[in-house]
Amino acid sequence: RDAVANVRVVPNPYLVTSLTDDGPTRRIMFTGLPASGRIRIFSLSGQFLQELRWNEGDLSRPGAGAQLSAQGDLYYNLRTLEGNLLASGLYLYVVEALDADGKVIGRKQGKFVIVQGR
């Protein structure tokens, strides 16, 4: 559980400033992630929407000159498995830290909000 205790989503809420805002900047970031794991994204009704998997090499490190740690950041482009952009709403996520054998060693649940602008 300690492996995922510091996981956060930023920005939260995510404000879409334009309906045509689908470029590379339309994304949120999961911060404080462990070296290896997966994130599953669900709608509020429980529909599975996306799964993100990573290893240490996939993570960005916070801040130039920051001390290297086992934690890092991962961007999510707000797309479903089918490639559709998520609409306004409340979404649930489950982060799982995985050991070298793929065994779950920590789990955290949370939520994030997307708000469409005019």
LUMLOLUM-286925 format. One record per residue: residue number from 1; residue in three letters; x, y, z of N, C-alpha, C, O in turn. Coordinates in steps of 0.2 Angstrom, whole numbers. Atoms other than C-alpha are relative to their C-alpha. Layout:
REM LUMLOLUM-286925
<n->NUM&res->ALA&nX->X&nY->Y&nZ->Z&caX->X&caY->Y&caZ->Z&cX->X&cY->Y&cZ->Z&oX->X&oY->Y&oZ->Z>
...
This chain:
REM LUMLOLUM-286925
<n->1&res->ARG&nX->4&nY->-6&nZ->0&caX->0&caY->0&caZ->0&cX->4&cY->6&cZ->0&oX->2&oY->11&oZ->-3>
<n->2&res->ASP&nX->-4&nY->-6&nZ->-1&caX->14&caY->12&caZ->4&cX->3&cY->2&cZ->-7&oX->4&oY->8&oZ->-9>
<n->3&res->ALA&nX->-2&nY->-1&nZ->7&caX->20&caY->10&caZ->-15&cX->-4&cY->5&cZ->-4&oX->-2&oY->8&oZ->-8>
<n->4&res->VAL&nX->4&nY->-4&nZ->4&caX->5&caY->19&caZ->-21&cX->-3&cY->6&cZ->5&oX->-8&oY->9&oZ->2>
<n->5&res->ALA&nX->3&nY->-5&nZ->-4&caX->1&caY->31&caZ->-6&cX->0&cY->7&cZ->-2&oX->-4&oY->11&oZ->-1>
<n->6&res->ASN&nX->-1&nY->-7&nZ->3&caX->7&caY->46&caZ->-15&cX->-2&cY->2&cZ->-6&oX->-1&oY->7&oZ->-9>
<n->7&res->VAL&nX->3&nY->-1&nZ->7&caX->-2&caY->44&caZ->-31&cX->-5&cY->5&cZ->0&oX->-10&oY->5&oZ->4>
<n->8&res->ARG&nX->5&nY->-5&nZ->1&caX->-12&caY->59&caZ->-37&cX->-1&cY->1&cZ->-7&oX->3&oY->-1&oZ->-11>
<n->9&res->VAL&nX->2&nY->-2&nZ->7&caX->-20&caY->65&caZ->-53&cX->0&cY->8&cZ->0&oX->-3&oY->11&oZ->4>
<n->10&res->VAL&nX->0&nY->-7&nZ->1&caX->-16&caY->83&caZ->-59&cX->-1&cY->1&cZ->-8&oX->2&oY->-3&oZ->-12>
<n->11&res->PRO&nX->5&nY->-3&nZ->-5&caX->-25&caY->93&caZ->-64&cX->-6&cY->-3&cZ->1&oX->-8&oY->-8&oZ->-3>
<n->12&res->ASN&nX->6&nY->3&nZ->-2&caX->-40&caY->88&caZ->-56&cX->-4&cY->5&cZ->4&oX->-3&oY->6&oZ->10>
<n->13&res->PRO&nX->3&nY->3&nZ->6&caX->-53&caY->93&caZ->-61&cX->4&cY->3&cZ->-6&oX->8&oY->8&oZ->-6>
<n->14&res->TYR&nX->-3&nY->-2&nZ->6&caX->-47&caY->94&caZ->-79&cX->-5&cY->4&cZ->-4&oX->-10&oY->2&oZ->-5>
<n->15&res->LEU&nX->5&nY->-5&nZ->3&caX->-55&caY->109&caZ->-88&cX->2&cY->0&cZ->-8&oX->8&oY->2&oZ->-10>
<n->16&res->VAL&nX->-1&nY->0&nZ->7&caX->-57&caY->107&caZ->-107&cX->-2&cY->7&cZ->-2&oX->-8&oY->9&oZ->-1>
<n->17&res->THR&nX->2&nY->-7&nZ->2&caX->-56&caY->125&caZ->-114&cX->-3&cY->1&cZ->-6&oX->-6&oY->6&oZ->-8>
<n->18&res->SER&nX->3&nY->-1&nZ->6&caX->-62&caY->121&caZ->-131&cX->-2&cY->-7&cZ->-3&oX->1&oY->-12&oZ->-1>
<n->19&res->LEU&nX->3&nY->7&nZ->3&caX->-72&caY->107&caZ->-140&cX->5&cY->-3&cZ->-5&oX->5&oY->-9&oZ->-6>
<n->20&res->THR&nX->-6&nY->2&nZ->4&caX->-57&caY->106&caZ->-152&cX->6&cY->-1&cZ->3&oX->11&oY->-2&oZ->0>
<n->21&res->ASP&nX->-6&nY->1&nZ->-4&caX->-45&caY->104&caZ->-138&cX->2&cY->-8&cZ->0&oX->0&oY->-11&oZ->5>
<n->22&res->ASP&nX->-1&nY->7&nZ->0&caX->-39&caY->87&caZ->-144&cX->8&cY->-1&cZ->-2&oX->10&oY->-7&oZ->-4>
<n->23&res->GLY&nX->-7&nY->1&nZ->2&caX->-20&caY->90&caZ->-147&cX->4&cY->-3&cZ->6&oX->1&oY->-6&oZ->10>
<n->24&res->PRO&nX->-5&nY->3&nZ->-5&caX->-5&caY->84&caZ->-137&cX->-1&cY->2&cZ->7&oX->1&oY->-1&oZ->12>
<n->25&res->THR&nX->0&nY->-3&nZ->-7&caX->-9&caY->95&caZ->-122&cX->-7&cY->-3&cZ->4&oX->-7&oY->-1&oZ->10>
<n->26&res->ARG&nX->6&nY->3&nZ->-4&caX->-26&caY->86&caZ->-118&cX->2&cY->-6&cZ->3&oX->2&oY->-12&oZ->0>
<n->27&res->ARG&nX->-2&nY->6&nZ->-3&caX->-20&caY->75&caZ->-105&cX->0&cY->2&cZ->8&oX->0&oY->8&oZ->10>
<n->28&res->ILE&nX->-1&nY->0&nZ->-7&caX->-19&caY->72&caZ->-86&cX->6&cY->-4&cZ->2&oX->9&oY->-7&oZ->-2>
<n->29&res->MET&nX->-6&nY->3&nZ->-2&caX->-4&caY->66&caZ->-76&cX->-2&cY->-4&cZ->6&oX->-4&oY->-1&oZ->11>
<n->30&res->PHE&nX->0&nY->4&nZ->-6&caX->-3&caY->52&caZ->-63&cX->7&cY->1&cZ->3&oX->12&oY->0&oZ->0>
<n->31&res->THR&nX->-6&nY->-2&nZ->-3&caX->10&caY->58&caZ->-51&cX->2&cY->-5&cZ->6&oX->-3&oY->-8&oZ->9>
<n->32&res->GLY&nX->-2&nY->4&nZ->-5&caX->20&caY->48&caZ->-38&cX->-1&cY->-7&cZ->-1&oX->-2&oY->-11&oZ->4>
<n->33&res->LEU&nX->1&nY->7&nZ->2&caX->18&caY->31&caZ->-47&cX->7&cY->-4&cZ->2&oX->12&oY->-1&oZ->2>
<n->34&res->PRO&nX->-6&nY->5&nZ->-1&caX->29&caY->16&caZ->-42&cX->3&cY->-2&cZ->-6&oX->1&oY->0&oZ->-11>
<n->35&res->ALA&nX->-4&nY->2&nZ->5&caX->42&caY->9&caZ->-53&cX->-4&cY->-4&cZ->-6&oX->-2&oY->-4&oZ->-11>
<n->36&res->SER&nX->4&nY->5&nZ->4&caX->30&caY->-4&caZ->-61&cX->-7&cY->0&cZ->2&oX->-8&oY->-1&oZ->8>
<n->37&res->GLY&nX->7&nY->1&nZ->-2&caX->11&caY->-5&caZ->-62&cX->-4&cY->0&cZ->-5&oX->-3&oY->0&oZ->-11>
<n->38&res->ARG&nX->5&nY->-1&nZ->5&caX->-5&caY->-3&caZ->-70&cX->-5&cY->5&cZ->3&oX->-6&oY->5&oZ->9>
<n->39&res->ILE&nX->5&nY->-5&nZ->-2&caX->-19&caY->10&caZ->-69&cX->-6&cY->-3&cZ->-5&oX->-6&oY->-3&oZ->-11>
<n->40&res->ARG&nX->6&nY->1&nZ->4&caX->-37&caY->5&caZ->-74&cX->-5&cY->5&cZ->1&oX->-6&oY->8&oZ->7>
<n->41&res->ILE&nX->5&nY->-5&nZ->0&caX->-50&caY->18&caZ->-78&cX->-7&cY->-2&cZ->-1&oX->-8&oY->-7&oZ->-6>
<n->42&res->PHE&nX->7&nY->2&nZ->1&caX->-68&caY->16&caZ->-76&cX->-5&cY->6&cZ->0&oX->-3&oY->11&oZ->3>
<n->43&res->SER&nX->5&nY->-5&nZ->0&caX->-84&caY->26&caZ->-79&cX->-3&cY->0&cZ->7&oX->-2&oY->-5&oZ->11>
<n->44&res->LEU&nX->3&nY->1&nZ->-7&caX->-94&caY->30&caZ->-63&cX->-5&cY->-6&cZ->0&oX->-6&oY->-8&oZ->6>
<n->45&res->SER&nX->4&nY->6&nZ->0&caX->-106&caY->16&caZ->-68&cX->4&cY->-6&cZ->0&oX->1&oY->-12&oZ->0>
<n->46&res->GLY&nX->-4&nY->6&nZ->0&caX->-92&caY->4&caZ->-68&cX->3&cY->-3&cZ->-6&oX->6&oY->-8&oZ->-7>
<n->47&res->GLN&nX->-3&nY->3&nZ->7&caX->-88&caY->2&caZ->-87&cX->7&cY->1&cZ->0&oX->10&oY->7&oZ->1>
<n->48&res->PHE&nX->-7&nY->0&nZ->1&caX->-70&caY->-2&caZ->-90&cX->1&cY->4&cZ->-6&oX->-1&oY->2&oZ->-12>
<n->49&res->LEU&nX->-1&nY->-4&nZ->5&caX->-63&caY->11&caZ->-101&cX->7&cY->0&cZ->-3&oX->8&oY->0&oZ->-9>
<n->50&res->GLN&nX->-7&nY->0&nZ->2&caX->-44&caY->10&caZ->-102&cX->5&cY->-3&cZ->5&oX->3&oY->-3&oZ->11>
<n->51&res->GLU&nX->-5&nY->3&nZ->-5&caX->-29&caY->1&caZ->-94&cX->7&cY->3&cZ->-3&oX->9&oY->2&oZ->-9>
<n->52&res->LEU&nX->-7&nY->-2&nZ->1&caX->-11&caY->9&caZ->-93&cX->4&cY->-4&cZ->4&oX->3&oY->-5&oZ->9>
<n->53&res->ARG&nX->-5&nY->3&nZ->-4&caX->4&caY->-1&caZ->-89&cX->6&cY->3&cZ->-2&oX->7&oY->6&oZ->-7>
<n->54&res->TRP&nX->-6&nY->-3&nZ->0&caX->21&caY->5&caZ->-86&cX->6&cY->-4&cZ->3&oX->4&oY->-8&oZ->8>
<n->55&res->ASN&nX->-6&nY->2&nZ->-3&caX->39&caY->1&caZ->-81&cX->4&cY->6&cZ->2&oX->2&oY->11&oZ->0>
<n->56&res->GLU&nX->-4&nY->-6&nZ->-2&caX->52&caY->12&caZ->-73&cX->2&cY->5&cZ->-6&oX->2&oY->11&oZ->-5>
<n->57&res->GLY&nX->-2&nY->-4&nZ->6&caX->58&caY->18&caZ->-90&cX->-5&cY->4&cZ->-3&oX->-3&oY->9&oZ->-7>
<n->58&res->ASP&nX->6&nY->-4&nZ->3&caX->41&caY->24&caZ->-95&cX->-2&cY->6&cZ->4&oX->-5&oY->11&oZ->1>
<n->59&res->LEU&nX->2&nY->-5&nZ->-4&caX->40&caY->36&caZ->-81&cX->4&cY->7&cZ->-1&oX->10&oY->6&oZ->-2>
<n->60&res->SER&nX->-4&nY->-7&nZ->0&caX->45&caY->55&caZ->-81&cX->2&cY->1&cZ->7&oX->-2&oY->-1&oZ->12>
<n->61&res->ARG&nX->-2&nY->-2&nZ->-7&caX->54&caY->61&caZ->-66&cX->-2&cY->7&cZ->2&oX->0&oY->12&oZ->-3>
<n->62&res->PRO&nX->3&nY->-7&nZ->-2&caX->47&caY->77&caZ->-57&cX->6&cY->4&cZ->1&oX->11&oY->3&oZ->4>
<n->63&res->GLY&nX->-5&nY->-5&nZ->-1&caX->58&caY->92&caZ->-59&cX->7&cY->-1&cZ->-2&oX->10&oY->-6&oZ->0>
<n->64&res->ALA&nX->-7&nY->1&nZ->2&caX->75&caY->95&caZ->-66&cX->4&cY->0&cZ->6&oX->4&oY->4&oZ->11>
<n->65&res->GLY&nX->-5&nY->0&nZ->-6&caX->89&caY->90&caZ->-54&cX->-4&cY->-3&cZ->6&oX->-1&oY->-4&oZ->12>
<n->66&res->ALA&nX->3&nY->3&nZ->-5&caX->76&caY->81&caZ->-43&cX->4&cY->-7&cZ->2&oX->6&oY->-10&oZ->-3>
<n->67&res->GLN&nX->-3&nY->7&nZ->-2&caX->83&caY->66&caZ->-33&cX->-4&cY->-6&cZ->-3&oX->-10&oY->-6&oZ->-2>
<n->68&res->LEU&nX->3&nY->6&nZ->3&caX->80&caY->50&caZ->-42&cX->-3&cY->-4&cZ->6&oX->0&oY->-6&oZ->11>
<n->69&res->SER&nX->4&nY->5&nZ->-4&caX->67&caY->39&caZ->-33&cX->-4&cY->-5&cZ->-4&oX->-3&oY->-5&oZ->-10>
<n->70&res->ALA&nX->4&nY->6&nZ->3&caX->56&caY->24&caZ->-36&cX->-6&cY->3&cZ->-3&oX->-10&oY->0&oZ->-6>
<n->71&res->GLN&nX->6&nY->-3&nZ->2&caX->42&caY->37&caZ->-40&cX->1&cY->4&cZ->-6&oX->6&oY->7&oZ->-7>
<n->72&res->GLY&nX->0&nY->-4&nZ->6&caX->38&caY->45&caZ->-56&cX->-7&cY->2&cZ->-3&oX->-12&oY->1&oZ->1>
<n->73&res->ASP&nX->7&nY->-3&nZ->3&caX->24&caY->53&caZ->-67&cX->-1&cY->-3&cZ->-7&oX->3&oY->-5&oZ->-11>
<n->74&res->LEU&nX->2&nY->3&nZ->6&caX->14&caY->46&caZ->-81&cX->-6&cY->4&cZ->-3&oX->-11&oY->5&oZ->0>
<n->75&res->TYR&nX->6&nY->-3&nZ->3&caX->3&caY->55&caZ->-94&cX->-5&cY->-4&cZ->-2&oX->-3&oY->-10&oZ->-4>
<n->76&res->TYR&nX->6&nY->4&nZ->3&caX->-14&caY->49&caZ->-99&cX->-4&cY->5&cZ->-5&oX->-6&oY->10&oZ->-3>
<n->77&res->ASN&nX->3&nY->-4&nZ->5&caX->-22&caY->56&caZ->-115&cX->-7&cY->0&cZ->0&oX->-10&oY->3&oZ->-5>
<n->78&res->LEU&nX->8&nY->0&nZ->-1&caX->-40&caY->54&caZ->-109&cX->-3&cY->-4&cZ->-6&oX->-9&oY->-2&oZ->-8>
<n->79&res->ARG&nX->3&nY->4&nZ->6&caX->-44&caY->41&caZ->-123&cX->-2&cY->-7&cZ->3&oX->2&oY->-10&oZ->7>
<n->80&res->THR&nX->2&nY->7&nZ->-2&caX->-53&caY->25&caZ->-121&cX->4&cY->-5&cZ->-4&oX->8&oY->-4&oZ->-8>
<n->81&res->LEU&nX->-3&nY->5&nZ->3&caX->-48&caY->8&caZ->-127&cX->-1&cY->1&cZ->-8&oX->3&oY->-1&oZ->-12>
<n->82&res->GLU&nX->2&nY->-1&nZ->7&caX->-57&caY->12&caZ->-143&cX->3&cY->6&cZ->-4&oX->2&oY->7&oZ->-10>
<n->83&res->GLY&nX->-3&nY->-6&nZ->2&caX->-48&caY->29&caZ->-145&cX->-5&cY->6&cZ->0&oX->-3&oY->11&oZ->-2>
<n->84&res->ASN&nX->4&nY->-6&nZ->-1&caX->-63&caY->40&caZ->-140&cX->2&cY->4&cZ->6&oX->5&oY->1&oZ->10>
<n->85&res->LEU&nX->-2&nY->-4&nZ->-6&caX->-60&caY->55&caZ->-129&cX->-5&cY->-1&cZ->5&oX->-11&oY->-1&oZ->4>
<n->86&res->LEU&nX->5&nY->0&nZ->-6&caX->-68&caY->55&caZ->-112&cX->-4&cY->6&cZ->0&oX->-1&oY->11&oZ->-2>
<n->87&res->ALA&nX->5&nY->-6&nZ->-1&caX->-83&caY->66&caZ->-110&cX->0&cY->3&cZ->7&oX->4&oY->0&oZ->11>
<n->88&res->SER&nX->1&nY->-2&nZ->-6&caX->-87&caY->77&caZ->-96&cX->-2&cY->-5&cZ->5&oX->-7&oY->-9&oZ->3>
<n->89&res->GLY&nX->2&nY->4&nZ->-5&caX->-89&caY->68&caZ->-80&cX->5&cY->-2&cZ->5&oX->10&oY->0&oZ->5>
<n->90&res->LEU&nX->-4&nY->2&nZ->-5&caX->-83&caY->59&caZ->-65&cX->3&cY->-7&cZ->-2&oX->-1&oY->-11&oZ->-4>
<n->91&res->TYR&nX->-3&nY->7&nZ->2&caX->-71&caY->44&caZ->-68&cX->4&cY->-3&cZ->6&oX->7&oY->1&oZ->10>
<n->92&res->LEU&nX->-3&nY->4&nZ->-6&caX->-64&caY->31&caZ->-56&cX->7&cY->-3&cZ->-3&oX->7&oY->-5&oZ->-9>
<n->93&res->TYR&nX->-6&nY->3&nZ->2&caX->-46&caY->24&caZ->-57&cX->2&cY->-5&cZ->6&oX->1&oY->-3&oZ->12>
<n->94&res->VAL&nX->-3&nY->4&nZ->-5&caX->-37&caY->10&caZ->-48&cX->7&cY->-1&cZ->-2&oX->9&oY->-3&oZ->-8>
<n->95&res->VAL&nX->-7&nY->1&nZ->1&caX->-18&caY->10&caZ->-47&cX->2&cY->-6&cZ->4&oX->1&oY->-7&oZ->10>
<n->96&res->GLU&nX->-3&nY->6&nZ->-4&caX->-9&caY->-6&caZ->-43&cX->8&cY->0&cZ->-2&oX->10&oY->1&oZ->-7>
<n->97&res->ALA&nX->-8&nY->1&nZ->1&caX->10&caY->-7&caZ->-40&cX->1&cY->-7&cZ->-1&oX->-2&oY->-12&oZ->3>
<n->98&res->LEU&nX->-1&nY->7&nZ->2&caX->17&caY->-23&caZ->-47&cX->8&cY->-1&cZ->2&oX->12&oY->3&oZ->1>
<n->99&res->ASP&nX->-7&nY->2&nZ->-1&caX->33&caY->-32&caZ->-42&cX->3&cY->-3&cZ->-6&oX->-1&oY->-3&oZ->-11>
<n->100&res->ALA&nX->-3&nY->2&nZ->6&caX->45&caY->-40&caZ->-54&cX->-4&cY->-6&cZ->-3&oX->-3&oY->-8&oZ->-9>
<n->101&res->ASP&nX->4&nY->6&nZ->2&caX->34&caY->-56&caZ->-55&cX->-7&cY->2&cZ->-2&oX->-11&oY->-3&oZ->-4>
<n->102&res->GLY&nX->7&nY->-2&nZ->2&caX->18&caY->-46&caZ->-59&cX->-5&cY->0&cZ->6&oX->-11&oY->0&oZ->4>
<n->103&res->LYS&nX->4&nY->0&nZ->-5&caX->11&caY->-48&caZ->-42&cX->-2&cY->7&cZ->3&oX->3&oY->11&oZ->4>
<n->104&res->VAL&nX->2&nY->-6&nZ->-3&caX->1&caY->-34&caZ->-34&cX->2&cY->1&cZ->7&oX->1&oY->-3&oZ->11>
<n->105&res->ILE&nX->-3&nY->-1&nZ->-6&caX->10&caY->-26&caZ->-20&cX->-3&cY->6&cZ->3&oX->-1&oY->8&oZ->9>
<n->106&res->GLY&nX->4&nY->-6&nZ->-3&caX->-1&caY->-10&caZ->-17&cX->-5&cY->2&cZ->-5&oX->-5&oY->1&oZ->-11>
<n->107&res->ARG&nX->5&nY->-2&nZ->4&caX->-17&caY->-4&caZ->-23&cX->-3&cY->7&cZ->3&oX->-4&oY->7&oZ->9>
<n->108&res->LYS&nX->4&nY->-6&nZ->-2&caX->-26&caY->13&caZ->-22&cX->-5&cY->2&cZ->-5&oX->-4&oY->1&oZ->-11>
<n->109&res->GLN&nX->5&nY->-3&nZ->4&caX->-42&caY->20&caZ->-29&cX->-1&cY->7&cZ->1&oX->0&oY->10&oZ->6>
<n->110&res->GLY&nX->2&nY->-7&nZ->-1&caX->-47&caY->37&caZ->-33&cX->-4&cY->2&cZ->-6&oX->-7&oY->-2&oZ->-9>
<n->111&res->LYS&nX->5&nY->-2&nZ->5&caX->-57&caY->48&caZ->-45&cX->3&cY->7&cZ->-3&oX->7&oY->10&oZ->0>
<n->112&res->PHE&nX->-2&nY->-7&nZ->3&caX->-54&caY->63&caZ->-57&cX->-6&cY->2&cZ->-4&oX->-11&oY->-2&oZ->-6>
<n->113&res->VAL&nX->6&nY->-3&nZ->4&caX->-66&caY->75&caZ->-66&cX->2&cY->3&cZ->-6&oX->8&oY->6&oZ->-6>
<n->114&res->ILE&nX->-1&nY->-3&nZ->6&caX->-67&caY->81&caZ->-83&cX->-6&cY->5&cZ->-1&oX->-11&oY->3&oZ->-1>
<n->115&res->VAL&nX->5&nY->-6&nZ->1&caX->-76&caY->98&caZ->-86&cX->1&cY->3&cZ->-7&oX->6&oY->6&oZ->-8>
<n->116&res->GLN&nX->0&nY->-3&nZ->7&caX->-80&caY->103&caZ->-104&cX->-2&cY->7&cZ->0&oX->-6&oY->9&oZ->4>
<n->117&res->GLY&nX->1&nY->-7&nZ->1&caX->-79&caY->122&caZ->-108&cX->-5&cY->1&cZ->-5&oX->-8&oY->-4&oZ->-8>
<n->118&res->ARG&nX->5&nY->-2&nZ->5&caX->-91&caY->131&caZ->-119&cX->3&cY->0&cZ->-7&oX->-1&oY->1&oZ->-12>
